[in-house]
């Protein structure tokens, strides 16, 4: 990773993480947030700049799990919805697990999810605080768009959608491509398991509800395909596949036949 404009090396990241990253993604390295400006797959460089404390995602390394699956995301959304339903009128202000409704919710989480008291209370407080700010709880059936100004004066659009990183990254790519075509301006976007974030400028003025109309099911595939073509992932994946293929030793024809006969003998 090379910081611009200084040109100083600030660290390294896993190659898988680098090729799956996009321009505008915010990542954490050390105690600093960095915004990715460009990924140069041929030279193995990631050009970054200081993100000035913007909320980052944490890089993954070899051996770590991939983004949350659609099935797991569905269960996470259902759990969020259940907690909110159990506490429809509870405020995060003056949160105390001794309140009857909260005590019942804690007991349910301990029985159904195997949490201890501390974990159950943290999960409940997380849901209540989010609901107080957003007005609802993001689930696979309730997607929330939020627009606000950050500490630097920039406009941020956040879509709270717990569909998992794979779906949200694809959604973010397509949405950024549509924004670029509509406003003729390159935008910065990032996605996590729980939503996506797009940095807007002053000229990007539109009713917030319209963000859900920028993409249509009938046309989203070609938009996503065009957005993905600029990603370095294809060239890198091809190099990996070619390298793995070169590791295979072609078996002589008699060994292949012998292996097949042995397999048939064992049914």
HUNORDA-V684884 format. One record per backbone hydrogen bond with DSSP energy under -1.0 kcal/mol. CO is the residue of the C=O (numbers start at 1). NH is the residue of the N-H. If there is no record, write none. Layout:
BEGIN
{{CO NH} {CO NH}}
END
This chain:
BEGIN
{{1 10} {2 48} {3 7} {8 3} {14 18} {15 19} {16 20} {18 21} {22 25} {25 36} {26 57} {27 34} {29 32} {32 29} {33 51} {34 27} {35 49} {36 24} {38 47} {40 44} {40 45} {45 40} {46 2} {47 37} {47 38} {48 4} {49 35} {51 54} {57 28} {61 64} {69 73} {70 74} {71 75} {72 76} {73 77} {74 78} {75 79} {76 80} {77 81} {78 82} {79 83} {80 84} {81 85} {82 86} {83 87} {92 95} {96 99} {99 103} {100 104} {101 105} {102 106} {103 107} {104 108} {105 109} {106 110} {107 111} {108 112} {109 113} {109 115} {116 120} {117 121} {118 122} {119 123} {120 124} {121 125} {122 126} {123 127} {124 128} {125 129} {126 130} {127 131} {128 132} {129 133} {130 134} {131 135} {139 142} {142 139} {144 160} {146 158} {148 156} {150 153} {154 150} {155 200} {156 148} {157 198} {158 146} {159 196} {160 144} {161 163} {164 168} {165 169} {166 170} {167 171} {168 172} {169 173} {170 174} {171 175} {172 176} {173 177} {174 178} {175 179} {176 180} {177 181} {178 182} {179 183} {180 184} {188 199} {190 197} {193 164} {195 192} {196 159} {197 190} {198 157} {201 204} {203 205} {207 210} {208 211} {209 212} {210 213} {216 219} {216 220} {219 223} {220 224} {221 225} {222 226} {223 227} {224 228} {225 229} {228 231} {232 236} {233 237} {234 238} {235 239} {236 240} {237 241} {238 242} {239 243} {240 244} {241 245} {242 246} {245 248} {252 256} {253 257} {254 258} {255 259} {256 260} {257 261} {258 262} {259 263} {260 264} {261 265} {262 266} {264 267}}
END
